[in-house]
């Protein structure tokens, strides 16, 4: 088993990164875990969209 972790600051970028990984690798996907983290810095909100792909 192997793991690929992808981290992006926008959900569409994460979607594109996951699709690129899946299209460029012939592997059996076991699971994909998704997470969103939000932080504030003053008036600014910072988002972190991440996915962990577990595959063979």
Secondary structure, DSSP 8 states (H G I E B T S, - for coil): -EEEEEEESSHHHHHHHHHHHHHH----EEEEEEEEEEEEETTEEEEEEEEEEEE-
